[in-house]
Amino acid sequence: MNPRLGEVTQRVLVVCGTDDRLIPSKDEAGRLARRLPRCSTTMVEGGSHAMLMESQVDLMQVYTVRLSLFFRHVLLVRVRVWEP
């Protein structure tokens, strides 16, 4: 599957914790960001390998922040393109 990562056309958000002691999530997030053409990464400070089950991690908040940044970028680009 790894050789085909560059073929993925959908936007991808990789979320990883900075305190993952099971696998090197930060390294893997960087590798995926380099291989996937439309990939964004977010690192959750203090998040472990099971961060989605931890009470201090709110995945919806992480997603909402990233989504708002995306739409802000899209709007800025479109305003520049549409200017007469």
PDB file with SEQRES, HELIX, SHEET and CRYST1 records, atoms N, CA, C and O in Angstrom:
SEQRES   1 A   84  MET ASN PRO ARG LEU GLY GLU VAL THR GLN ARG VAL LEU          
SEQRES   2 A   84  VAL VAL CYS GLY THR ASP ASP ARG LEU ILE PRO SER LYS          
SEQRES   3 A   84  ASP GLU ALA GLY ARG LEU ALA ARG ARG LEU PRO ARG CYS          
SEQRES   4 A   84  SER THR THR MET VAL GLU GLY GLY SER HIS ALA MET LEU          
SEQRES   5 A   84  MET GLU SER GLN VAL ASP LEU MET GLN VAL TYR THR VAL          
SEQRES   6 A   84  ARG LEU SER LEU PHE PHE ARG HIS VAL LEU LEU VAL ARG          
SEQRES   7 A   84  VAL ARG VAL TRP GLU PRO                                      
HELIX    1 AA1 ASN A    2  GLU A    7  5                                   6    
HELIX    2 AA2 SER A   25  ARG A   35  1                                  11    
HELIX    3 AA3 MET A   51  MET A   53  5                                   3    
HELIX    4 AA4 LEU A   59  TRP A   82  1                                  24    
SHEET    1 AA1 2 VAL A  12  GLY A  17  0                                        
SHEET    2 AA1 2 CYS A  39  VAL A  44  1                                        
CRYST1    1.000    1.000    1.000  90.00  90.00  90.00 P 1           1          
ATOM      1  N   MET A   1       0.810  -1.187   0.000  1.00  0.00           N  
ATOM      2  CA  MET A   1       0.000   0.000   0.000  1.00  0.00           C  
ATOM      3  C   MET A   1       0.861   1.262   0.000  1.00  0.00           C  
ATOM      4  O   MET A   1       0.468   2.260  -0.603  1.00  0.00           O  
ATOM      5  N   ASN A   2       1.990   1.250   0.639  1.00  0.00           N  
ATOM      6  CA  ASN A   2       2.818   2.454   0.720  1.00  0.00           C  
ATOM      7  C   ASN A   2       3.198   3.034  -0.634  1.00  0.00           C  
ATOM      8  O   ASN A   2       3.179   4.257  -0.780  1.00  0.00           O  
ATOM      9  N   PRO A   3       3.545   2.222  -1.640  1.00  0.00           N  
ATOM     10  CA  PRO A   3       3.898   2.822  -2.928  1.00  0.00           C  
ATOM     11  C   PRO A   3       2.732   3.572  -3.582  1.00  0.00           C  
ATOM     12  O   PRO A   3       2.953   4.399  -4.467  1.00  0.00           O  
ATOM     13  N   ARG A   4       1.501   3.294  -3.159  1.00  0.00           N  
ATOM     14  CA  ARG A   4       0.337   3.923  -3.778  1.00  0.00           C  
ATOM     15  C   ARG A   4      -0.176   5.131  -3.003  1.00  0.00           C  
ATOM     16  O   ARG A   4      -1.185   5.717  -3.397  1.00  0.00           O  
ATOM     17  N   LEU A   5       0.476   5.518  -1.926  1.00  0.00           N  
ATOM     18  CA  LEU A   5       0.001   6.655  -1.133  1.00  0.00           C  
ATOM     19  C   LEU A   5      -0.062   7.935  -1.963  1.00  0.00           C  
ATOM     20  O   LEU A   5      -0.947   8.763  -1.750  1.00  0.00           O  
ATOM     21  N   GLY A   6       0.840   8.102  -2.882  1.00  0.00           N  
ATOM     22  CA  GLY A   6       0.851   9.292  -3.726  1.00  0.00           C  
ATOM     23  C   GLY A   6      -0.348   9.393  -4.652  1.00  0.00           C  
ATOM     24  O   GLY A   6      -0.600  10.451  -5.229  1.00  0.00           O  
ATOM     25  N   GLU A   7      -1.091   8.301  -4.801  1.00  0.00           N  
ATOM     26  CA  GLU A   7      -2.273   8.283  -5.666  1.00  0.00           C  
ATOM     27  C   GLU A   7      -3.536   8.752  -4.951  1.00  0.00           C  
ATOM     28  O   GLU A   7      -4.565   8.963  -5.592  1.00  0.00           O  
ATOM     29  N   VAL A   8      -3.471   8.917  -3.647  1.00  0.00           N  
ATOM     30  CA  VAL A   8      -4.643   9.343  -2.876  1.00  0.00           C  
ATOM     31  C   VAL A   8      -4.926  10.811  -3.195  1.00  0.00           C  
ATOM     32  O   VAL A   8      -4.058  11.667  -3.022  1.00  0.00           O  
ATOM     33  N   THR A   9      -6.130  11.094  -3.658  1.00  0.00           N  
ATOM     34  CA  THR A   9      -6.464  12.465  -4.057  1.00  0.00           C  
ATOM     35  C   THR A   9      -7.297  13.199  -3.006  1.00  0.00           C  
ATOM     36  O   THR A   9      -7.431  14.421  -3.078  1.00  0.00           O  
ATOM     37  N   GLN A  10      -7.848  12.493  -2.051  1.00  0.00           N  
ATOM     38  CA  GLN A  10      -8.645  13.127  -1.001  1.00  0.00           C  
ATOM     39  C   GLN A  10      -7.748  13.853  -0.013  1.00  0.00           C  
ATOM     40  O   GLN A  10      -6.578  13.510   0.152  1.00  0.00           O  
ATOM     41  N   ARG A  11      -8.313  14.866   0.644  1.00  0.00           N  
ATOM     42  CA  ARG A  11      -7.603  15.524   1.736  1.00  0.00           C  
ATOM     43  C   ARG A  11      -7.503  14.541   2.898  1.00  0.00           C  
ATOM     44  O   ARG A  11      -8.440  13.793   3.176  1.00  0.00           O  
ATOM     45  N   VAL A  12      -6.374  14.555   3.560  1.00  0.00           N  
ATOM     46  CA  VAL A  12      -6.126  13.643   4.680  1.00  0.00           C  
ATOM     47  C   VAL A  12      -5.643  14.475   5.866  1.00  0.00           C  
ATOM     48  O   VAL A  12      -4.784  15.345   5.723  1.00  0.00           O  
ATOM     49  N   LEU A  13      -6.205  14.193   7.033  1.00  0.00           N  
ATOM     50  CA  LEU A  13      -5.745  14.813   8.262  1.00  0.00           C  
ATOM     51  C   LEU A  13      -5.172  13.716   9.146  1.00  0.00           C  
ATOM     52  O   LEU A  13      -5.896  12.820   9.580  1.00  0.00           O  
ATOM     53  N   VAL A  14      -3.886  13.786   9.410  1.00  0.00           N  
ATOM     54  CA  VAL A  14      -3.214  12.831  10.295  1.00  0.00           C  
ATOM     55  C   VAL A  14      -3.100  13.486  11.667  1.00  0.00           C  
ATOM     56  O   VAL A  14      -2.516  14.560  11.809  1.00  0.00           O  
ATOM     57  N   VAL A  15      -3.662  12.827  12.666  1.00  0.00           N  
ATOM     58  CA  VAL A  15      -3.632  13.324  14.035  1.00  0.00           C  
ATOM     59  C   VAL A  15      -2.792  12.358  14.850  1.00  0.00           C  
ATOM     60  O   VAL A  15      -3.058  11.156  14.871  1.00  0.00           O  
ATOM     61  N   CYS A  16      -1.778  12.886  15.522  1.00  0.00           N  
ATOM     62  CA  CYS A  16      -0.944  12.022  16.344  1.00  0.00           C  
ATOM     63  C   CYS A  16      -0.635  12.696  17.672  1.00  0.00           C  
ATOM     64  O   CYS A  16      -0.693  13.919  17.796  1.00  0.00           O  
ATOM     65  N   GLY A  17      -0.309  11.883  18.650  1.00  0.00           N  
ATOM     66  CA  GLY A  17       0.037  12.397  19.967  1.00  0.00           C  
ATOM     67  C   GLY A  17       1.540  12.530  20.121  1.00  0.00           C  
ATOM     68  O   GLY A  17       2.303  11.770  19.525  1.00  0.00           O  
ATOM     69  N   THR A  18       1.960  13.488  20.917  1.00  0.00           N  
ATOM     70  CA  THR A  18       3.398  13.710  21.113  1.00  0.00           C  
ATOM     71  C   THR A  18       3.996  12.728  22.118  1.00  0.00           C  
ATOM     72  O   THR A  18       5.217  12.589  22.196  1.00  0.00           O  
ATOM     73  N   ASP A  19       3.138  12.041  22.895  1.00  0.00           N  
ATOM     74  CA  ASP A  19       3.637  11.105  23.908  1.00  0.00           C  
ATOM     75  C   ASP A  19       3.269   9.661  23.597  1.00  0.00           C  
ATOM     76  O   ASP A  19       2.989   8.882  24.508  1.00  0.00           O  
ATOM     77  N   ASP A  20       3.266   9.298  22.315  1.00  0.00           N  
ATOM     78  CA  ASP A  20       2.977   7.920  21.922  1.00  0.00           C  
ATOM     79  C   ASP A  20       4.202   7.071  22.234  1.00  0.00           C  
ATOM     80  O   ASP A  20       5.268   7.273  21.653  1.00  0.00           O  
ATOM     81  N   ARG A  21       4.050   6.128  23.145  1.00  0.00           N  
ATOM     82  CA  ARG A  21       5.179   5.276  23.537  1.00  0.00           C  
ATOM     83  C   ARG A  21       5.113   3.902  22.892  1.00  0.00           C  
ATOM     84  O   ARG A  21       5.986   3.063  23.112  1.00  0.00           O  
ATOM     85  N   LEU A  22       4.069   3.672  22.092  1.00  0.00           N  
ATOM     86  CA  LEU A  22       3.918   2.382  21.436  1.00  0.00           C  
ATOM     87  C   LEU A  22       4.593   2.379  20.057  1.00  0.00           C  
ATOM     88  O   LEU A  22       5.312   1.442  19.709  1.00  0.00           O  
ATOM     89  N   ILE A  23       4.354   3.426  19.290  1.00  0.00           N  
ATOM     90  CA  ILE A  23       4.993   3.557  17.973  1.00  0.00           C  
ATOM     91  C   ILE A  23       5.465   5.006  17.812  1.00  0.00           C  
ATOM     92  O   ILE A  23       4.976   5.891  18.513  1.00  0.00           O  
ATOM     93  N   PRO A  24       6.392   5.252  16.916  1.00  0.00           N  
ATOM     94  CA  PRO A  24       6.871   6.631  16.700  1.00  0.00           C  
ATOM     95  C   PRO A  24       5.881   7.434  15.848  1.00  0.00           C  
ATOM     96  O   PRO A  24       6.125   7.671  14.665  1.00  0.00           O  
ATOM     97  N   SER A  25       4.772   7.845  16.451  1.00  0.00           N  
ATOM     98  CA  SER A  25       3.690   8.519  15.714  1.00  0.00           C  
ATOM     99  C   SER A  25       4.141   9.806  15.035  1.00  0.00           C  
ATOM    100  O   SER A  25       3.722  10.091  13.913  1.00  0.00           O  
ATOM    101  N   LYS A  26       4.989  10.588  15.701  1.00  0.00           N  
ATOM    102  CA  LYS A  26       5.437  11.849  15.091  1.00  0.00           C  
ATOM    103  C   LYS A  26       6.215  11.577  13.809  1.00  0.00           C  
ATOM    104  O   LYS A  26       6.039  12.278  12.812  1.00  0.00           O  
ATOM    105  N   ASP A  27       7.068  10.566  13.831  1.00  0.00           N  
ATOM    106  CA  ASP A  27       7.824  10.204  12.628  1.00  0.00           C  
ATOM    107  C   ASP A  27       6.893   9.700  11.528  1.00  0.00           C  
ATOM    108  O   ASP A  27       7.046  10.054  10.359  1.00  0.00           O  
ATOM    109  N   GLU A  28       5.926   8.871  11.918  1.00  0.00           N  
ATOM    110  CA  GLU A  28       4.980   8.317  10.943  1.00  0.00           C  
ATOM    111  C   GLU A  28       4.110   9.419  10.347  1.00  0.00           C  
ATOM    112  O   GLU A  28       3.807   9.390   9.154  1.00  0.00           O  
ATOM    113  N   ALA A  29       3.711  10.379  11.154  1.00  0.00           N  
ATOM    114  CA  ALA A  29       2.917  11.507  10.644  1.00  0.00           C  
ATOM    115  C   ALA A  29       3.716  12.290   9.606  1.00  0.00           C  
ATOM    116  O   ALA A  29       3.177  12.684   8.571  1.00  0.00           O  
ATOM    117  N   GLY A  30       4.979  12.512   9.876  1.00  0.00           N  
ATOM    118  CA  GLY A  30       5.838  13.205   8.919  1.00  0.00           C  
ATOM    119  C   GLY A  30       6.002  12.421   7.628  1.00  0.00           C  
ATOM    120  O   GLY A  30       5.982  12.993   6.538  1.00  0.00           O  
ATOM    121  N   ARG A  31       6.166  11.107   7.754  1.00  0.00           N  
ATOM    122  CA  ARG A  31       6.306  10.257   6.564  1.00  0.00           C  
ATOM    123  C   ARG A  31       5.034  10.311   5.728  1.00  0.00           C  
ATOM    124  O   ARG A  31       5.101  10.438   4.506  1.00  0.00           O  
ATOM    125  N   LEU A  32       3.875  10.217   6.375  1.00  0.00           N  
ATOM    126  CA  LEU A  32       2.612  10.265   5.637  1.00  0.00           C  
ATOM    127  C   LEU A  32       2.419  11.628   4.977  1.00  0.00           C  
ATOM    128  O   LEU A  32       1.938  11.712   3.847  1.00  0.00           O  
ATOM    129  N   ALA A  33       2.788  12.678   5.671  1.00  0.00           N  
ATOM    130  CA  ALA A  33       2.650  14.022   5.102  1.00  0.00           C  
ATOM    131  C   ALA A  33       3.507  14.188   3.850  1.00  0.00           C  
ATOM    132  O   ALA A  33       3.118  14.885   2.912  1.00  0.00           O  
ATOM    133  N   ARG A  34       4.659  13.552   3.840  1.00  0.00           N  
ATOM    134  CA  ARG A  34       5.523  13.629   2.654  1.00  0.00           C  
ATOM    135  C   ARG A  34       4.990  12.780   1.503  1.00  0.00           C  
ATOM    136  O   ARG A  34       5.203  13.122   0.339  1.00  0.00           O  
ATOM    137  N   ARG A  35       4.304  11.687   1.805  1.00  0.00           N  
ATOM    138  CA  ARG A  35       3.842  10.754   0.765  1.00  0.00           C  
ATOM    139  C   ARG A  35       2.459  11.094   0.214  1.00  0.00           C  
ATOM    140  O   ARG A  35       2.183  10.854  -0.961  1.00  0.00           O  
ATOM    141  N   LEU A  36       1.586  11.654   1.064  1.00  0.00           N  
ATOM    142  CA  LEU A  36       0.223  11.964   0.632  1.00  0.00           C  
ATOM    143  C   LEU A  36       0.175  13.400   0.108  1.00  0.00           C  
ATOM    144  O   LEU A  36       0.542  14.326   0.831  1.00  0.00           O  
ATOM    145  N   PRO A  37      -0.265  13.601  -1.117  1.00  0.00           N  
ATOM    146  CA  PRO A  37      -0.204  14.926  -1.725  1.00  0.00           C  
ATOM    147  C   PRO A  37      -1.040  15.999  -1.023  1.00  0.00           C  
ATOM    148  O   PRO A  37      -0.672  17.174  -1.060  1.00  0.00           O  
ATOM    149  N   ARG A  38      -2.131  15.635  -0.397  1.00  0.00           N  
ATOM    150  CA  ARG A  38      -3.025  16.632   0.226  1.00  0.00           C  
ATOM    151  C   ARG A  38      -3.186  16.335   1.716  1.00  0.00           C  
ATOM    152  O   ARG A  38      -4.303  16.268   2.229  1.00  0.00           O  
ATOM    153  N   CYS A  39      -2.076  16.161   2.390  1.00  0.00           N  
ATOM    154  CA  CYS A  39      -2.088  15.758   3.791  1.00  0.00           C  
ATOM    155  C   CYS A  39      -1.721  16.911   4.720  1.00  0.00           C  
ATOM    156  O   CYS A  39      -0.788  17.671   4.461  1.00  0.00           O  
ATOM    157  N   SER A  40      -2.473  17.018   5.793  1.00  0.00           N  
ATOM    158  CA  SER A  40      -2.159  17.952   6.875  1.00  0.00           C  
ATOM    159  C   SER A  40      -1.936  17.130   8.137  1.00  0.00           C  
ATOM    160  O   SER A  40      -2.530  16.064   8.301  1.00  0.00           O  
ATOM    161  N   THR A  41      -1.105  17.611   9.004  1.00  0.00           N  
ATOM    162  CA  THR A  41      -0.881  16.903  10.258  1.00  0.00           C  
ATOM    163  C   THR A  41      -1.176  17.815  11.440  1.00  0.00           C  
ATOM    164  O   THR A  41      -0.981  19.029  11.386  1.00  0.00           O  
ATOM    165  N   THR A  42      -1.648  17.193  12.500  1.00  0.00           N  
ATOM    166  CA  THR A  42      -1.878  17.890  13.755  1.00  0.00           C  
ATOM    167  C   THR A  42      -1.319  17.018  14.866  1.00  0.00           C  
ATOM    168  O   THR A  42      -1.644  15.835  14.964  1.00  0.00           O  
ATOM    169  N   MET A  43      -0.484  17.606  15.693  1.00  0.00           N  
ATOM    170  CA  MET A  43       0.067  16.881  16.831  1.00  0.00           C  
ATOM    171  C   MET A  43      -0.624  17.355  18.098  1.00  0.00           C  
ATOM    172  O   MET A  43      -0.685  18.550  18.386  1.00  0.00           O  
ATOM    173  N   VAL A  44      -1.136  16.403  18.840  1.00  0.00           N  
ATOM    174  CA  VAL A  44      -1.825  16.704  20.087  1.00  0.00           C  
ATOM    175  C   VAL A  44      -0.803  16.603  21.218  1.00  0.00           C  
ATOM    176  O   VAL A  44      -0.296  15.523  21.523  1.00  0.00           O  
ATOM    177  N   GLU A  45      -0.515  17.736  21.824  1.00  0.00           N  
ATOM    178  CA  GLU A  45       0.474  17.789  22.900  1.00  0.00           C  
ATOM    179  C   GLU A  45       0.013  16.910  24.066  1.00  0.00           C  
ATOM    180  O   GLU A  45      -1.077  17.097  24.607  1.00  0.00           O  
ATOM    181  N   GLY A  46       0.856  15.955  24.441  1.00  0.00           N  
ATOM    182  CA  GLY A  46       0.558  15.060  25.556  1.00  0.00           C  
ATOM    183  C   GLY A  46      -0.290  13.861  25.188  1.00  0.00           C  
ATOM    184  O   GLY A  46      -0.551  13.007  26.035  1.00  0.00           O  
ATOM    185  N   GLY A  47      -0.725  13.780  23.939  1.00  0.00           N  
ATOM    186  CA  GLY A  47      -1.557  12.652  23.521  1.00  0.00           C  
ATOM    187  C   GLY A  47      -0.739  11.377  23.401  1.00  0.00           C  
ATOM    188  O   GLY A  47       0.387  11.389  22.903  1.00  0.00           O  
ATOM    189  N   SER A  48      -1.315  10.284  23.861  1.00  0.00           N  
ATOM    190  CA  SER A  48      -0.621   8.993  23.787  1.00  0.00           C  
ATOM    191  C   SER A  48      -1.128   8.216  22.572  1.00  0.00           C  
ATOM    192  O   SER A  48      -1.845   8.758  21.731  1.00  0.00           O  
ATOM    193  N   HIS A  49      -0.746   6.943  22.493  1.00  0.00           N  
ATOM    194  CA  HIS A  49      -1.184   6.098  21.390  1.00  0.00           C  
ATOM    195  C   HIS A  49      -2.706   5.934  21.412  1.00  0.00           C  
ATOM    196  O   HIS A  49      -3.331   5.795  20.361  1.00  0.00           O  
ATOM    197  N   ALA A  50      -3.294   5.951  22.598  1.00  0.00           N  
ATOM    198  CA  ALA A  50      -4.745   5.786  22.747  1.00  0.00           C  
ATOM    199  C   ALA A  50      -5.417   7.122  23.023  1.00  0.00           C  
ATOM    200  O   ALA A  50      -6.382   7.186  23.784  1.00  0.00           O  
ATOM    201  N   MET A  51      -4.920   8.180  22.416  1.00  0.00           N  
ATOM    202  CA  MET A  51      -5.394   9.525  22.755  1.00  0.00           C  
ATOM    203  C   MET A  51      -6.868   9.738  22.471  1.00  0.00           C  
ATOM    204  O   MET A  51      -7.491  10.585  23.111  1.00  0.00           O  
ATOM    205  N   LEU A  52      -7.447   9.005  21.539  1.00  0.00           N  
ATOM    206  CA  LEU A  52      -8.862   9.200  21.245  1.00  0.00           C  
ATOM    207  C   LEU A  52      -9.751   8.692  22.377  1.00  0.00           C  
ATOM    208  O   LEU A  52     -10.937   9.017  22.433  1.00  0.00           O  
ATOM    209  N   MET A  53      -9.184   7.904  23.268  1.00  0.00           N  
ATOM    210  CA  MET A  53      -9.933   7.424  24.432  1.00  0.00           C  
ATOM    211  C   MET A  53      -9.598   8.234  25.682  1.00  0.00           C  
ATOM    212  O   MET A  53     -10.147   7.971  26.752  1.00  0.00           O  
ATOM    213  N   GLU A  54      -8.708   9.209  25.560  1.00  0.00           N  
ATOM    214  CA  GLU A  54      -8.317  10.027  26.704  1.00  0.00           C  
ATOM    215  C   GLU A  54      -9.242  11.232  26.809  1.00  0.00           C  
ATOM    216  O   GLU A  54      -9.649  11.804  25.798  1.00  0.00           O  
ATOM    217  N   SER A  55      -9.565  11.607  28.021  1.00  0.00           N  
ATOM    218  CA  SER A  55     -10.550  12.672  28.231  1.00  0.00           C  
ATOM    219  C   SER A  55     -10.058  14.044  27.791  1.00  0.00           C  
ATOM    220  O   SER A  55     -10.879  14.893  27.448  1.00  0.00           O  
ATOM    221  N   GLN A  56      -8.745  14.297  27.787  1.00  0.00           N  
ATOM    222  CA  GLN A  56      -8.267  15.637  27.440  1.00  0.00           C  
ATOM    223  C   GLN A  56      -8.188  15.855  25.932  1.00  0.00           C  
ATOM    224  O   GLN A  56      -7.901  16.970  25.497  1.00  0.00           O  
ATOM    225  N   VAL A  57      -8.430  14.839  25.132  1.00  0.00           N  
ATOM    226  CA  VAL A  57      -8.341  14.978  23.687  1.00  0.00           C  
ATOM    227  C   VAL A  57      -9.747  15.059  23.102  1.00  0.00           C  
ATOM    228  O   VAL A  57     -10.556  14.146  23.269  1.00  0.00           O  
ATOM    229  N   ASP A  58     -10.023  16.156  22.419  1.00  0.00           N  
ATOM    230  CA  ASP A  58     -11.314  16.365  21.775  1.00  0.00           C  
ATOM    231  C   ASP A  58     -11.080  16.373  20.267  1.00  0.00           C  
ATOM    232  O   ASP A  58     -10.701  17.394  19.693  1.00  0.00           O  
ATOM    233  N   LEU A  59     -11.308  15.230  19.639  1.00  0.00           N  
ATOM    234  CA  LEU A  59     -11.044  15.102  18.209  1.00  0.00           C  
ATOM    235  C   LEU A  59     -11.883  16.081  17.392  1.00  0.00           C  
ATOM    236  O   LEU A  59     -11.416  16.594  16.375  1.00  0.00           O  
ATOM    237  N   MET A  60     -13.099  16.342  17.820  1.00  0.00           N  
ATOM    238  CA  MET A  60     -13.937  17.275  17.081  1.00  0.00           C  
ATOM    239  C   MET A  60     -13.345  18.689  17.110  1.00  0.00           C  
ATOM    240  O   MET A  60     -13.433  19.419  16.123  1.00  0.00           O  
ATOM    241  N   GLN A  61     -12.750  19.067  18.229  1.00  0.00           N  
ATOM    242  CA  GLN A  61     -12.113  20.382  18.307  1.00  0.00           C  
ATOM    243  C   GLN A  61     -10.903  20.434  17.374  1.00  0.00           C  
ATOM    244  O   GLN A  61     -10.703  21.426  16.674  1.00  0.00           O  
ATOM    245  N   VAL A  62     -10.101  19.377  17.361  1.00  0.00           N  
ATOM    246  CA  VAL A  62      -8.944  19.320  16.460  1.00  0.00           C  
ATOM    247  C   VAL A  62      -9.417  19.435  15.013  1.00  0.00           C  
ATOM    248  O   VAL A  62      -8.846  20.191  14.227  1.00  0.00           O  
ATOM    249  N   TYR A  63     -10.441  18.697  14.673  1.00  0.00           N  
ATOM    250  CA  TYR A  63     -10.967  18.709  13.310  1.00  0.00           C  
ATOM    251  C   TYR A  63     -11.539  20.080  12.952  1.00  0.00           C  
ATOM    252  O   TYR A  63     -11.295  20.586  11.857  1.00  0.00           O  
ATOM    253  N   THR A  64     -12.288  20.677  13.859  1.00  0.00           N  
ATOM    254  CA  THR A  64     -12.903  21.984  13.606  1.00  0.00           C  
ATOM    255  C   THR A  64     -11.845  23.059  13.369  1.00  0.00           C  
ATOM    256  O   THR A  64     -11.991  23.890  12.473  1.00  0.00           O  
ATOM    257  N   VAL A  65     -10.791  23.043  14.165  1.00  0.00           N  
ATOM    258  CA  VAL A  65      -9.709  24.023  13.982  1.00  0.00           C  
ATOM    259  C   VAL A  65      -9.067  23.833  12.618  1.00  0.00           C  
ATOM    260  O   VAL A  65      -8.862  24.806  11.891  1.00  0.00           O  
ATOM    261  N   ARG A  66      -8.748  22.596  12.261  1.00  0.00           N  
ATOM    262  CA  ARG A  66      -8.126  22.347  10.955  1.00  0.00           C  
ATOM    263  C   ARG A  66      -9.063  22.728   9.814  1.00  0.00           C  
ATOM    264  O   ARG A  66      -8.629  23.291   8.809  1.00  0.00           O  
ATOM    265  N   LEU A  67     -10.346  22.420   9.971  1.00  0.00           N  
ATOM    266  CA  LEU A  67     -11.314  22.736   8.928  1.00  0.00           C  
ATOM    267  C   LEU A  67     -11.454  24.242   8.757  1.00  0.00           C  
ATOM    268  O   LEU A  67     -11.541  24.731   7.631  1.00  0.00           O  
ATOM    269  N   SER A  68     -11.476  24.980   9.861  1.00  0.00           N  
ATOM    270  CA  SER A  68     -11.589  26.434   9.759  1.00  0.00           C  
ATOM    271  C   SER A  68     -10.353  27.027   9.088  1.00  0.00           C  
ATOM    272  O   SER A  68     -10.466  27.986   8.323  1.00  0.00           O  
ATOM    273  N   LEU A  69      -9.181  26.472   9.363  1.00  0.00           N  
ATOM    274  CA  LEU A  69      -7.962  26.943   8.698  1.00  0.00           C  
ATOM    275  C   LEU A  69      -8.022  26.662   7.198  1.00  0.00           C  
ATOM    276  O   LEU A  69      -7.598  27.481   6.383  1.00  0.00           O  
ATOM    277  N   PHE A  70      -8.553  25.495   6.849  1.00  0.00           N  
ATOM    278  CA  PHE A  70      -8.691  25.137   5.436  1.00  0.00           C  
ATOM    279  C   PHE A  70      -9.618  26.119   4.726  1.00  0.00           C  
ATOM    280  O   PHE A  70      -9.271  26.648   3.670  1.00  0.00           O  
ATOM    281  N   PHE A  71     -10.802  26.364   5.303  1.00  0.00           N  
ATOM    282  CA  PHE A  71     -11.746  27.262   4.649  1.00  0.00           C  
ATOM    283  C   PHE A  71     -11.219  28.686   4.598  1.00  0.00           C  
ATOM    284  O   PHE A  71     -11.479  29.406   3.634  1.00  0.00           O  
ATOM    285  N   ARG A  72     -10.488  29.098   5.612  1.00  0.00           N  
ATOM    286  CA  ARG A  72      -9.885  30.432   5.593  1.00  0.00           C  
ATOM    287  C   ARG A  72      -8.912  30.548   4.426  1.00  0.00           C  
ATOM    288  O   ARG A  72      -8.889  31.558   3.723  1.00  0.00           O  
ATOM    289  N   HIS A  73      -8.110  29.506   4.226  1.00  0.00           N  
ATOM    290  CA  HIS A  73      -7.163  29.487   3.112  1.00  0.00           C  
ATOM    291  C   HIS A  73      -7.907  29.516   1.777  1.00  0.00           C  
ATOM    292  O   HIS A  73      -7.532  30.262   0.872  1.00  0.00           O  
ATOM    293  N   VAL A  74      -8.956  28.710   1.654  1.00  0.00           N  
ATOM    294  CA  VAL A  74      -9.714  28.658   0.403  1.00  0.00           C  
ATOM    295  C   VAL A  74     -10.335  30.015   0.104  1.00  0.00           C  
ATOM    296  O   VAL A  74     -10.286  30.482  -1.034  1.00  0.00           O  
ATOM    297  N   LEU A  75     -10.916  30.649   1.111  1.00  0.00           N  
ATOM    298  CA  LEU A  75     -11.524  31.956   0.896  1.00  0.00           C  
ATOM    299  C   LEU A  75     -10.492  33.000   0.490  1.00  0.00           C  
ATOM    300  O   LEU A  75     -10.754  33.814  -0.396  1.00  0.00           O  
ATOM    301  N   LEU A  76      -9.322  32.988   1.127  1.00  0.00           N  
ATOM    302  CA  LEU A  76      -8.278  33.950   0.764  1.00  0.00           C  
ATOM    303  C   LEU A  76      -7.805  33.735  -0.661  1.00  0.00           C  
ATOM    304  O   LEU A  76      -7.587  34.698  -1.397  1.00  0.00           O  
ATOM    305  N   VAL A  77      -7.645  32.491  -1.053  1.00  0.00           N  
ATOM    306  CA  VAL A  77      -7.206  32.189  -2.415  1.00  0.00           C  
ATOM    307  C   VAL A  77      -8.264  32.633  -3.410  1.00  0.00           C  
ATOM    308  O   VAL A  77      -7.939  33.221  -4.442  1.00  0.00           O  
ATOM    309  N   ARG A  78      -9.526  32.356  -3.111  1.00  0.00           N  
ATOM    310  CA  ARG A  78     -10.590  32.725  -4.050  1.00  0.00           C  
ATOM    311  C   ARG A  78     -10.735  34.233  -4.158  1.00  0.00           C  
ATOM    312  O   ARG A  78     -10.993  34.742  -5.249  1.00  0.00           O  
ATOM    313  N   VAL A  79     -10.579  34.946  -3.085  1.00  0.00           N  
ATOM    314  CA  VAL A  79     -10.661  36.410  -3.132  1.00  0.00           C  
ATOM    315  C   VAL A  79      -9.560  36.955  -4.025  1.00  0.00           C  
ATOM    316  O   VAL A  79      -9.799  37.855  -4.830  1.00  0.00           O  
ATOM    317  N   ARG A  80      -8.378  36.425  -3.892  1.00  0.00           N  
ATOM    318  CA  ARG A  80      -7.276  36.880  -4.736  1.00  0.00           C  
ATOM    319  C   ARG A  80      -7.522  36.548  -6.198  1.00  0.00           C  
ATOM    320  O   ARG A  80      -7.217  37.354  -7.077  1.00  0.00           O  
ATOM    321  N   VAL A  81      -8.066  35.382  -6.466  1.00  0.00           N  
ATOM    322  CA  VAL A  81      -8.321  34.969  -7.840  1.00  0.00           C  
ATOM    323  C   VAL A  81      -9.438  35.789  -8.456  1.00  0.00           C  
ATOM    324  O   VAL A  81      -9.372  36.126  -9.638  1.00  0.00           O  
ATOM    325  N   TRP A  82     -10.451  36.113  -7.690  1.00  0.00           N  
ATOM    326  CA  TRP A  82     -11.614  36.814  -8.210  1.00  0.00           C  
ATOM    327  C   TRP A  82     -11.456  38.314  -8.282  1.00  0.00           C  
ATOM    328  O   TRP A  82     -12.327  38.984  -8.837  1.00  0.00           O  
ATOM    329  N   GLU A  83     -10.401  38.864  -7.755  1.00  0.00           N  
ATOM    330  CA  GLU A  83     -10.230  40.302  -7.822  1.00  0.00           C  
ATOM    331  C   GLU A  83     -10.096  40.766  -9.269  1.00  0.00           C  
ATOM    332  O   GLU A  83      -9.388  40.135 -10.054  1.00  0.00           O  
ATOM    333  N   PRO A  84     -10.761  41.853  -9.630  1.00  0.00           N  
ATOM    334  CA  PRO A  84     -10.669  42.313 -11.026  1.00  0.00           C  
ATOM    335  C   PRO A  84      -9.303  42.892 -11.354  1.00  0.00           C  
ATOM    336  O   PRO A  84      -9.069  43.320 -12.485  1.00  0.00           O  
TER     337      PRO A  84                                                      
END                                                                             
